[in-house]
Amino acid sequence: MGTTAAQYLQQFDAGRRANLAETTAGTLRLDIRGDGCTDHWYLTVADQHVQINRSADDADLVVRADRTIFDQMANGEMHLATALLRNELVVQGDLRLLTLLRRIFPGPAGARHPRELGRAALEGRAAVDDRGVRP
């Protein structure tokens, strides 16, 4: 296995995140269970910035799961929605903030945004002439 969730969160760049909506703000607490204890990570999101620290303070959204689930999410091996549908994540609070978590953790290796695929398809069509033949 690659990076653990703890390593990923410790190394997280607190700089501007263009993939986060400018108007979205809130706090999230990740409760990562494993080895008989629970690690708490507190994320504050505002103005497209994410600050992460270790705290068990109350948050707008609390997400609980086993360490293996968070580790898989940190490596892009598990999508947040998949974990939710499998009942491997427990969430409590403002569910609108769940999309932030999906954007904070990486996607699968080699994944491309749907807009990129659409642009590539349009470029492929543009390369076809009037007779339907590619030059």
C-alpha positions, 0 to 999 in steps of 0.5 A: 500500500502507498500513502496512509491517510495520516501521511496524506493529511500531514503532507497536504498543501494548505495552498489555494485549491481551485477545485473547491467552490469559492463560496463553500466553507465549513469544518470537517472532522475525520475520525479514523479508527484503528488499533483500538483507538481513534485519530481525529483530523480537523479540516477547516475549509474557507476561500478555497483553502484547507487547513488541517490539524489534529483536533476532536472539536465539534465540526459541521460534518463528522466522517467516521471509518476504519483506517483501511478505508481512509488509507484507500481513499488517500491512495485513490483506491476507494471513492467516497461514494463507494465507501458510503454505499457499502456502509463503510463510512458513517457521516453526521452533520451537514452532508453538503460538505461531503463533496469537499472531502471528495475533492480533498482526497485524490481520485484514482491514478490515471483518472481524467475529468469528464470535461477533458474526455469531452474536449478530446472527443470534440478534437477527434471529430474536428480532425474528420473532414466533410466526407468523414475521413480523417486526414 
